[in-house]
Amino acid sequence: MSDPTRPPRVRIEPLGQSFEAPDSLTILEAAGFANLRLPRSCRNGTCRTCICRMTAGRVRYTIEWPGLSREEKAEGYILPCVAIAETDVVIEAPDAVDMPSSR
């Protein structure tokens, strides 16, 4: 049974890294705090640079209709720059990079 007080976790495949994604952050922002770099550009859901496929979980969007077709949404594609994890999520992001910590 999952803990309802715990923020959702996002796992990036094939990198195999995971991080917490509180509902105050988009998946892209949470990845950055976890020293993971996802492809990005506009950060507002229109350029589609960050598009990736969600294979598990559920997200909601910070904007009414992100730059995805109905078919893409049905196939599991998301835009992490405007997506907020509602449950634990697994996404396929082959261009994700684990950045060294600056600590």
N, CA, C and O atoms as a GROMACS GRO file, in nm:
protein
  412
    1MET      N    1   0.084  -0.117   0.000
    1MET     CA    2   0.000   0.000   0.000
    1MET      C    3   0.089   0.124   0.000
    1MET      O    4   0.185   0.132   0.076
    2SER      N    5   0.056   0.222  -0.087
    2SER     CA    6   0.140   0.341  -0.096
    2SER      C    7   0.103   0.442   0.012
    2SER      O    8  -0.009   0.444   0.062
    3ASP      N    9   0.199   0.523   0.047
    3ASP     CA   10   0.182   0.625   0.150
    3ASP      C   11   0.125   0.751   0.085
    3ASP      O   12   0.193   0.812   0.002
    4PRO      N   13   0.002   0.792   0.121
    4PRO     CA   14  -0.059   0.910   0.056
    4PRO      C   15   0.012   1.041   0.088
    4PRO      O   16  -0.014   1.141   0.021
    5THR      N   17   0.099   1.043   0.188
    5THR     CA   18   0.171   1.166   0.222
    5THR      C   19   0.302   1.178   0.146
    5THR      O   20   0.366   1.284   0.148
    6ARG      N   21   0.343   1.071   0.080
    6ARG     CA   22   0.468   1.071   0.004
    6ARG      C   23   0.444   1.128  -0.135
    6ARG      O   24   0.347   1.090  -0.201
    7PRO      N   25   0.531   1.217  -0.181
    7PRO     CA   26   0.516   1.267  -0.319
    7PRO      C   27   0.534   1.153  -0.418
    7PRO      O   28   0.605   1.057  -0.390
    8PRO      N   29   0.470   1.162  -0.534
    8PRO     CA   30   0.492   1.061  -0.637
    8PRO      C   31   0.639   1.053  -0.676
    8PRO      O   32   0.713   1.151  -0.663
    9ARG      N   33   0.680   0.937  -0.723
    9ARG     CA   34   0.815   0.918  -0.774
    9ARG      C   35   0.807   0.901  -0.925
    9ARG      O   36   0.714   0.840  -0.977
   10VAL      N   37   0.906   0.955  -0.993
   10VAL     CA   38   0.918   0.941  -1.138
   10VAL      C   39   1.044   0.862  -1.166
   10VAL      O   40   1.151   0.894  -1.114
   11ARG      N   41   1.031   0.758  -1.248
   11ARG     CA   42   1.148   0.680  -1.290
   11ARG      C   43   1.170   0.707  -1.439
   11ARG      O   44   1.077   0.700  -1.519
   12ILE      N   45   1.295   0.738  -1.473
   12ILE     CA   46   1.334   0.767  -1.611
   12ILE      C   47   1.403   0.644  -1.668
   12ILE      O   48   1.504   0.598  -1.615
   13GLU      N   49   1.348   0.592  -1.774
   13GLU     CA   50   1.408   0.478  -1.843
   13GLU      C   51   1.461   0.525  -1.978
   13GLU      O   52   1.402   0.615  -2.036
   14PRO      N   53   1.566   0.471  -2.030
   14PRO     CA   54   1.642   0.357  -1.980
   14PRO      C   55   1.749   0.392  -1.877
   14PRO      O   56   1.826   0.305  -1.837
   15LEU      N   57   1.755   0.517  -1.834
   15LEU     CA   58   1.856   0.562  -1.739
   15LEU      C   59   1.846   0.487  -1.606
   15LEU      O   60   1.948   0.460  -1.541
   16GLY      N   61   1.724   0.453  -1.565
   16GLY     CA   62   1.705   0.380  -1.440
   16GLY      C   63   1.708   0.468  -1.316
   16GLY      O   64   1.708   0.416  -1.205
   17GLN      N   65   1.709   0.600  -1.334
   17GLN     CA   66   1.711   0.692  -1.220
   17GLN      C   67   1.568   0.729  -1.181
   17GLN      O   68   1.480   0.733  -1.266
   18SER      N   69   1.546   0.755  -1.052
   18SER     CA   70   1.415   0.799  -1.007
   18SER      C   71   1.430   0.914  -0.910
   18SER      O   72   1.536   0.935  -0.850
   19PHE      N   73   1.321   0.989  -0.895
   19PHE     CA   74   1.322   1.107  -0.807
   19PHE      C   75   1.179   1.137  -0.763
   19PHE      O   76   1.082   1.093  -0.825
   20GLU      N   77   1.168   1.212  -0.653
   20GLU     CA   78   1.038   1.257  -0.607
   20GLU      C   79   0.991   1.373  -0.693
   20GLU      O   80   1.071   1.456  -0.737
   21ALA      N   81   0.860   1.378  -0.716
   21ALA     CA   82   0.802   1.485  -0.797
   21ALA      C   83   0.681   1.543  -0.723
   21ALA      O   84   0.567   1.505  -0.751
   22PRO      N   85   0.704   1.635  -0.629
   22PRO     CA   86   0.592   1.694  -0.555
   22PRO      C   87   0.499   1.770  -0.649
   22PRO      O   88   0.540   1.814  -0.756
   23ASP      N   89   0.374   1.786  -0.608
   23ASP     CA   90   0.276   1.848  -0.697
   23ASP      C   91   0.297   1.998  -0.717
   23ASP      O   92   0.221   2.062  -0.790
   24SER      N   93   0.398   2.053  -0.654
   24SER     CA   94   0.432   2.194  -0.676
   24SER      C   95   0.529   2.211  -0.792
   24SER      O   96   0.561   2.324  -0.831
   25LEU      N   97   0.577   2.099  -0.848
   25LEU     CA   98   0.676   2.104  -0.956
   25LEU      C   99   0.629   2.021  -1.076
   25LEU      O  100   0.562   1.919  -1.060
   26THR      N  101   0.666   2.067  -1.195
   26THR     CA  102   0.645   1.982  -1.312
   26THR      C  103   0.749   1.870  -1.308
   26THR      O  104   0.846   1.877  -1.233
   27ILE      N  105   0.727   1.769  -1.388
   27ILE     CA  106   0.824   1.659  -1.394
   27ILE      C  107   0.960   1.711  -1.440
   27ILE      O  108   1.063   1.668  -1.390
   28LEU      N  109   0.960   1.804  -1.535
   28LEU     CA  110   1.086   1.862  -1.583
   28LEU      C  111   1.158   1.936  -1.471
   28LEU      O  112   1.280   1.920  -1.455
   29GLU      N  113   1.086   2.015  -1.392
   29GLU     CA  114   1.149   2.088  -1.281
   29GLU      C  115   1.202   1.991  -1.175
   29GLU      O  116   1.313   2.008  -1.126
   30ALA      N  117   1.122   1.891  -1.140
   30ALA     CA  118   1.164   1.794  -1.039
   30ALA      C  119   1.288   1.717  -1.086
   30ALA      O  120   1.377   1.689  -1.006
   31ALA      N  121   1.293   1.684  -1.215
   31ALA     CA  122   1.410   1.616  -1.270
   31ALA      C  123   1.534   1.704  -1.253
   31ALA      O  124   1.641   1.654  -1.218
   32GLY      N  125   1.520   1.832  -1.278
   32GLY     CA  126   1.633   1.924  -1.263
   32GLY      C  127   1.685   1.928  -1.120
   32GLY      O  128   1.806   1.929  -1.098
   33PHE      N  129   1.594   1.929  -1.023
   33PHE     CA  130   1.636   1.928  -0.882
   33PHE      C  131   1.706   1.798  -0.845
   33PHE      O  132   1.785   1.792  -0.751
   34ALA      N  133   1.676   1.692  -0.921
   34ALA     CA  134   1.740   1.562  -0.898
   34ALA      C  135   1.865   1.544  -0.984
   34ALA      O  136   1.917   1.433  -0.996
   35ASN      N  137   1.913   1.653  -1.043
   35ASN     CA  138   2.033   1.652  -1.127
   35ASN      C  139   2.018   1.563  -1.251
   35ASN      O  140   2.115   1.501  -1.296
   36LEU      N  141   1.896   1.558  -1.305
   36LEU     CA  142   1.871   1.486  -1.429
   36LEU      C  143   1.828   1.588  -1.534
   36LEU      O  144   1.742   1.672  -1.510
   37ARG      N  145   1.890   1.579  -1.648
   37ARG     CA  146   1.858   1.672  -1.756
   37ARG      C  147   1.775   1.602  -1.862
   37ARG      O  148   1.818   1.504  -1.923
   38LEU      N  149   1.653   1.653  -1.882
   38LEU     CA  150   1.567   1.605  -1.989
   38LEU      C  151   1.573   1.706  -2.103
   38LEU      O  152   1.594   1.824  -2.078
   39PRO      N  153   1.555   1.661  -2.227
   39PRO     CA  154   1.550   1.758  -2.338
   39PRO      C  155   1.442   1.863  -2.309
   39PRO      O  156   1.336   1.830  -2.257
   40ARG      N  157   1.471   1.988  -2.343
   40ARG     CA  158   1.375   2.096  -2.314
   40ARG      C  159   1.408   2.217  -2.399
   40ARG      O  160   1.518   2.230  -2.453
   41SER      N  161   1.309   2.305  -2.410
   41SER     CA  162   1.331   2.431  -2.480
   41SER      C  163   1.233   2.535  -2.428
   41SER      O  164   1.272   2.620  -2.348
   42CYS      N  165   1.107   2.530  -2.470
   42CYS     CA  166   1.012   2.637  -2.438
   42CYS      C  167   0.964   2.635  -2.293
   42CYS      O  168   0.937   2.741  -2.236
   43ARG      N  169   0.952   2.518  -2.235
   43ARG     CA  170   0.901   2.499  -2.099
   43ARG      C  171   0.756   2.544  -2.081
   43ARG      O  172   0.714   2.572  -1.969
   44ASN      N  173   0.681   2.552  -2.191
   44ASN     CA  174   0.540   2.592  -2.178
   44ASN      C  175   0.446   2.502  -2.257
   44ASN      O  176   0.330   2.538  -2.277
   45GLY      N  177   0.493   2.386  -2.302
   45GLY     CA  178   0.406   2.288  -2.365
   45GLY      C  179   0.379   2.306  -2.513
   45GLY      O  180   0.286   2.246  -2.566
   46THR      N  181   0.458   2.388  -2.581
   46THR     CA  182   0.430   2.410  -2.723
   46THR      C  183   0.537   2.357  -2.818
   46THR      O  184   0.502   2.314  -2.928
   47CYS      N  185   0.662   2.357  -2.781
   47CYS     CA  186   0.768   2.320  -2.877
   47CYS      C  187   0.784   2.169  -2.895
   47CYS      O  188   0.832   2.124  -2.999
   48ARG      N  189   0.744   2.092  -2.796
   48ARG     CA  190   0.749   1.946  -2.800
   48ARG      C  191   0.890   1.887  -2.789
   48ARG      O  192   0.908   1.768  -2.811
   49THR      N  193   0.988   1.968  -2.755
   49THR     CA  194   1.125   1.918  -2.740
   49THR      C  195   1.133   1.810  -2.632
   49THR      O  196   1.211   1.716  -2.644
   50CYS      N  197   1.054   1.822  -2.527
   50CYS     CA  198   1.062   1.731  -2.413
   50CYS      C  199   0.972   1.608  -2.425
   50CYS      O  200   0.968   1.526  -2.333
   51ILE      N  201   0.899   1.594  -2.535
   51ILE     CA  202   0.803   1.485  -2.548
   51ILE      C  203   0.866   1.350  -2.515
   51ILE      O  204   0.977   1.319  -2.560
   52CYS      N  205   0.796   1.270  -2.437
   52CYS     CA  206   0.841   1.136  -2.404
   52CYS      C  207   0.718   1.049  -2.378
   52CYS      O  208   0.607   1.100  -2.367
   53ARG      N  209   0.740   0.921  -2.368
   53ARG     CA  210   0.628   0.828  -2.350
   53ARG      C  211   0.620   0.783  -2.205
   53ARG      O  212   0.719   0.738  -2.146
   54MET      N  213   0.500   0.796  -2.148
   54MET     CA  214   0.475   0.748  -2.013
   54MET      C  215   0.425   0.604  -2.023
   54MET      O  216   0.326   0.577  -2.091
   55THR      N  217   0.493   0.512  -1.955
   55THR     CA  218   0.454   0.372  -1.962
   55THR      C  219   0.378   0.326  -1.838
   55THR      O  220   0.321   0.218  -1.837
   56ALA      N  221   0.377   0.410  -1.735
   56ALA     CA  222   0.301   0.378  -1.614
   56ALA      C  223   0.271   0.509  -1.541
   56ALA      O  224   0.351   0.603  -1.546
   57GLY      N  225   0.157   0.514  -1.476
   57GLY     CA  226   0.123   0.629  -1.394
   57GLY      C  227   0.022   0.721  -1.458
   57GLY      O  228  -0.035   0.694  -1.563
   58ARG      N  229   0.001   0.833  -1.389
   58ARG     CA  230  -0.096   0.932  -1.434
   58ARG      C  231  -0.043   1.072  -1.405
   58ARG      O  232   0.016   1.097  -1.299
   59VAL      N  233  -0.063   1.163  -1.500
   59VAL     CA  234  -0.022   1.303  -1.483
   59VAL      C  235  -0.142   1.395  -1.508
   59VAL      O  236  -0.243   1.354  -1.564
   60ARG      N  237  -0.127   1.517  -1.465
   60ARG     CA  238  -0.219   1.625  -1.502
   60ARG      C  239  -0.133   1.737  -1.557
   60ARG      O  240  -0.011   1.738  -1.538
   61TYR      N  241  -0.197   1.831  -1.626
   61TYR     CA  242  -0.121   1.936  -1.692
   61TYR      C  243  -0.146   2.072  -1.628
   61TYR      O  244  -0.253   2.099  -1.575
   62THR      N  245  -0.044   2.157  -1.636
   62THR     CA  246  -0.055   2.293  -1.584
   62THR      C  247  -0.124   2.386  -1.681
   62THR      O  248  -0.159   2.499  -1.646
   63ILE      N  249  -0.145   2.339  -1.803
   63ILE     CA  250  -0.216   2.416  -1.905
   63ILE      C  251  -0.333   2.333  -1.955
   63ILE      O  252  -0.335   2.211  -1.939
   64GLU      N  253  -0.432   2.400  -2.014
   64GLU     CA  254  -0.554   2.329  -2.052
   64GLU      C  255  -0.531   2.223  -2.159
   64GLU      O  256  -0.581   2.112  -2.147
   65TRP      N  257  -0.457   2.256  -2.263
   65TRP     CA  258  -0.434   2.157  -2.369
   65TRP      C  259  -0.290   2.167  -2.416
   65TRP      O  260  -0.257   2.255  -2.496
   66PRO      N  261  -0.204   2.077  -2.367
   66PRO     CA  262  -0.064   2.081  -2.411
   66PRO      C  263  -0.053   2.044  -2.558
   66PRO      O  264  -0.149   1.994  -2.618
   67GLY      N  265   0.062   2.068  -2.617
   67GLY     CA  266   0.085   2.046  -2.759
   67GLY      C  267   0.094   1.900  -2.798
   67GLY      O  268   0.194   1.857  -2.856
   68LEU      N  269  -0.008   1.823  -2.765
   68LEU     CA  270  -0.016   1.681  -2.800
   68LEU      C  271  -0.148   1.654  -2.869
   68LEU      O  272  -0.251   1.711  -2.834
   69SER      N  273  -0.146   1.566  -2.968
   69SER     CA  274  -0.270   1.525  -3.032
   69SER      C  275  -0.344   1.427  -2.940
   69SER      O  276  -0.285   1.372  -2.847
   70ARG      N  277  -0.470   1.406  -2.967
   70ARG     CA  278  -0.547   1.307  -2.890
   70ARG      C  279  -0.483   1.169  -2.902
   70ARG      O  280  -0.476   1.093  -2.805
   71GLU      N  281  -0.436   1.138  -3.021
   71GLU     CA  282  -0.373   1.008  -3.045
   71GLU      C  283  -0.246   0.992  -2.962
   71GLU      O  284  -0.222   0.887  -2.904
   72GLU      N  285  -0.164   1.098  -2.958
   72GLU     CA  286  -0.041   1.092  -2.879
   72GLU      C  287  -0.073   1.073  -2.731
   72GLU      O  288  -0.010   0.993  -2.663
   73LYS      N  289  -0.172   1.147  -2.682
   73LYS     CA  290  -0.210   1.131  -2.541
   73LYS      C  291  -0.258   0.989  -2.515
   73LYS      O  292  -0.224   0.930  -2.413
   74ALA      N  293  -0.337   0.934  -2.607
   74ALA     CA  294  -0.389   0.798  -2.592
   74ALA      C  295  -0.275   0.696  -2.593
   74ALA      O  296  -0.286   0.591  -2.529
   75GLU      N  297  -0.168   0.724  -2.665
   75GLU     CA  298  -0.052   0.634  -2.673
   75GLU      C  299   0.044   0.653  -2.556
   75GLU      O  300   0.145   0.583  -2.547
   76GLY      N  301   0.014   0.747  -2.466
   76GLY     CA  302   0.095   0.764  -2.346
   76GLY      C  303   0.199   0.874  -2.353
   76GLY      O  304   0.279   0.889  -2.260
   77TYR      N  305   0.200   0.951  -2.460
   77TYR     CA  306   0.300   1.058  -2.469
   77TYR      C  307   0.262   1.174  -2.378
   77TYR      O  308   0.145   1.209  -2.364
   78ILE      N  309   0.365   1.232  -2.315
   78ILE     CA  310   0.346   1.347  -2.226
   78ILE      C  311   0.450   1.453  -2.258
   78ILE      O  312   0.549   1.428  -2.327
   79LEU      N  313   0.425   1.573  -2.207
   79LEU     CA  314   0.521   1.683  -2.213
   79LEU      C  315   0.561   1.715  -2.069
   79LEU      O  316   0.488   1.785  -1.999
   80PRO      N  317   0.677   1.665  -2.024
   80PRO     CA  318   0.719   1.684  -1.885
   80PRO      C  319   0.728   1.830  -1.840
   80PRO      O  320   0.721   1.858  -1.721
   81CYS      N  321   0.745   1.922  -1.934
   81CYS     CA  322   0.758   2.063  -1.896
   81CYS      C  323   0.629   2.120  -1.839
   81CYS      O  324   0.632   2.221  -1.768
   82VAL      N  325   0.515   2.058  -1.868
   82VAL     CA  326   0.386   2.106  -1.817
   82VAL      C  327   0.306   1.994  -1.750
   82VAL      O  328   0.187   2.010  -1.722
   83ALA      N  329   0.371   1.880  -1.722
   83ALA     CA  330   0.305   1.765  -1.660
   83ALA      C  331   0.343   1.755  -1.513
   83ALA      O  332   0.459   1.769  -1.476
   84ILE      N  333   0.243   1.730  -1.431
   84ILE     CA  334   0.262   1.708  -1.288
   84ILE      C  335   0.220   1.566  -1.256
   84ILE      O  336   0.110   1.525  -1.292
   85ALA      N  337   0.306   1.492  -1.190
   85ALA     CA  338   0.277   1.352  -1.156
   85ALA      C  339   0.166   1.347  -1.050
   85ALA      O  340   0.176   1.411  -0.946
   86GLU      N  341   0.061   1.270  -1.078
   86GLU     CA  342  -0.044   1.246  -0.980
   86GLU      C  343  -0.022   1.116  -0.906
   86GLU      O  344  -0.068   1.098  -0.793
   87THR      N  345   0.049   1.023  -0.970
   87THR     CA  346   0.084   0.894  -0.911
   87THR      C  347   0.231   0.869  -0.946
   87THR      O  348   0.293   0.948  -1.016
   88ASP      N  349   0.286   0.759  -0.896
   88ASP     CA  350   0.420   0.720  -0.941
   88ASP      C  351   0.414   0.702  -1.092
   88ASP      O  352   0.317   0.649  -1.146
   89VAL      N  353   0.520   0.747  -1.160
   89VAL     CA  354   0.521   0.752  -1.306
   89VAL      C  355   0.652   0.690  -1.357
   89VAL      O  356   0.757   0.704  -1.295
   90VAL      N  357   0.642   0.621  -1.471
   90VAL     CA  358   0.761   0.573  -1.543
   90VAL      C  359   0.755   0.635  -1.681
   90VAL      O  360   0.653   0.624  -1.750
   91ILE      N  361   0.864   0.700  -1.722
   91ILE     CA  362   0.868   0.757  -1.856
   91ILE      C  363   0.991   0.709  -1.931
   91ILE      O  364   1.097   0.685  -1.873
   92GLU      N  365   0.974   0.694  -2.061
   92GLU     CA  366   1.084   0.660  -2.150
   92GLU      C  367   1.142   0.789  -2.205
   92GLU      O  368   1.076   0.860  -2.282
   93ALA      N  369   1.263   0.820  -2.167
   93ALA     CA  370   1.331   0.941  -2.211
   93ALA      C  371   1.474   0.904  -2.246
   93ALA      O  372   1.565   0.925  -2.166
   94PRO      N  373   1.496   0.850  -2.367
   94PRO     CA  374   1.629   0.801  -2.403
   94PRO      C  375   1.737   0.908  -2.406
   94PRO      O  376   1.855   0.876  -2.400
   95ASP      N  377   1.699   1.036  -2.416
   95ASP     CA  378   1.799   1.143  -2.420
   95ASP      C  379   1.823   1.207  -2.284
   95ASP      O  380   1.894   1.307  -2.275
   96ALA      N  381   1.766   1.150  -2.178
   96ALA     CA  382   1.789   1.203  -2.043
   96ALA      C  383   1.935   1.181  -2.004
   96ALA      O  384   1.997   1.082  -2.043
   97VAL      N  385   1.989   1.274  -1.926
   97VAL     CA  386   2.128   1.268  -1.883
   97VAL      C  387   2.134   1.288  -1.733
   97VAL      O  388   2.071   1.379  -1.678
   98ASP      N  389   2.211   1.204  -1.667
   98ASP     CA  390   2.237   1.218  -1.523
   98ASP      C  391   2.351   1.318  -1.508
   98ASP      O  392   2.465   1.288  -1.545
   99MET      N  393   2.321   1.435  -1.452
   99MET     CA  394   2.421   1.541  -1.438
   99MET      C  395   2.494   1.526  -1.305
   99MET      O  396   2.431   1.492  -1.204
  100PRO      N  397   2.623   1.552  -1.302
  100PRO     CA  398   2.696   1.546  -1.176
  100PRO      C  399   2.643   1.651  -1.078
  100PRO      O  400   2.607   1.761  -1.117
  101SER      N  401   2.640   1.614  -0.954
  101SER     CA  402   2.594   1.706  -0.849
  101SER      C  403   2.697   1.817  -0.831
  101SER      O  404   2.817   1.793  -0.841
  102SER      N  405   2.648   1.937  -0.805
  102SER     CA  406   2.739   2.050  -0.784
  102SER      C  407   2.773   2.068  -0.637
  102SER      O  408   2.832   2.169  -0.598
  103ARG      N  409   2.736   1.971  -0.554
  103ARG     CA  410   2.762   1.981  -0.410
  103ARG      C  411   2.905   1.957  -0.378
  103ARG      O  412   2.944   1.961  -0.261
   0.00000   0.00000   0.00000
